[in-house]
Amino acid sequence: MVLELGMGTDIRGCDYTKAAVRALKDALWHNSLGIAGALGQSADDMRIEVRIGVPKPEAVDRAAVLAVLPHGRGTVEVVEGGLEIANDAGTDKTVIANAAAIVRLDLA
């Protein structure tokens, strides 16, 4: 039904989960999906497939990302992607995560 895209960062601290959560919020918070009601379903009937791209997928807390979803049932897949940008001193990094939320409804 819908593909939502977002980007999130952690400027200091190199926190991959924080960047992933911000990316999903960016994707979701720019939309208001009224289509479920128009089809006689509730927002909680939505199935959301979340895909997050970060340089270190194993560093993302998937449950924290999933907790962002306000409605529906979701799954989270974290893949290699995004960016890491080291500071000039090489002592810290900025993490950039990308998110895609694929929203589906089962229709009769």
C-alpha positions in Angstrom: 0.0 0.0 0.0 2.7 2.5 1.0 6.4 2.9 1.0 7.8 5.4 3.5 11.5 6.5 3.6 13.5 8.2 6.2 17.0 9.1 7.4 18.3 9.4 11.0 21.6 10.3 12.5 23.6 10.1 15.7 26.0 13.1 15.4 28.1 12.1 18.4 28.3 8.8 20.2 28.2 6.4 17.3 24.9 4.9 18.5 23.4 2.8 15.7 20.1 2.1 17.4 19.6 5.9 18.0 20.2 6.6 14.3 17.9 3.7 13.2 15.1 4.9 15.5 15.4 8.4 14.2 15.3 7.2 10.6 12.1 5.2 11.2 10.5 8.2 13.0 11.5 10.4 10.1 9.8 8.0 7.7 6.6 7.6 9.7 6.1 11.0 11.2 5.7 12.7 7.8 2.6 10.7 7.0 -1.0 10.2 8.1 -2.4 7.0 6.7 -6.2 7.1 6.5 -6.4 4.3 3.9 -7.1 1.5 6.5 -10.3 3.2 7.6 -11.3 3.9 4.0 -11.0 0.1 3.4 -13.0 -0.8 6.5 -10.0 -1.8 8.5 -8.2 -0.3 11.5 -4.7 1.1 11.7 -3.8 -1.9 13.9 -4.6 -4.3 10.9 -1.5 -2.9 9.0 1.5 -5.0 8.6 4.7 -3.0 8.5 8.0 -4.3 7.2 10.8 -2.1 8.4 14.3 -2.2 6.7 17.1 -0.3 8.3 20.5 0.3 6.6 23.5 1.0 8.9 27.2 0.3 8.6 27.1 -2.2 11.5 23.7 -4.0 11.4 24.6 -6.1 14.5 24.8 -3.0 16.6 21.1 -2.1 16.2 18.5 -3.1 18.9 15.7 -4.3 16.7 13.2 -4.3 19.6 13.9 -0.5 20.1 13.2 0.1 16.4 10.0 -1.9 16.4 8.8 0.0 19.5 8.6 3.1 17.3 5.6 1.8 15.3 2.4 3.4 16.6 0.0 0.9 14.9 0.0 -2.5 13.3 2.3 -5.5 13.5 5.9 -5.0 12.4 9.1 -6.8 11.6 12.5 -5.3 11.4 15.4 -6.3 9.1 18.7 -4.5 9.5 21.1 -4.6 6.6 24.5 -3.1 5.8 24.1 0.5 4.5 24.0 4.0 5.7 27.2 5.9 6.5 29.8 6.5 9.2 31.7 9.8 9.1 34.7 10.0 11.5 35.6 13.4 13.1 38.9 15.0 12.3 40.6 13.7 15.4 39.4 10.1 14.6 37.9 9.8 18.1 34.2 9.8 17.2 31.9 9.1 14.3 28.6 10.3 13.0 26.2 7.5 12.1 23.7 7.9 9.3 20.9 5.3 9.0 18.3 4.9 6.3 14.9 3.4 6.9 12.1 2.0 4.7 8.7 1.2 6.1 6.6 -1.0 3.8 3.0 -0.8 4.9 0.6 -3.6 3.8 -3.1 -4.5 4.4 -4.6 -7.8 3.8 -7.6 -7.2 1.5 -10.4 -9.7 0.9 
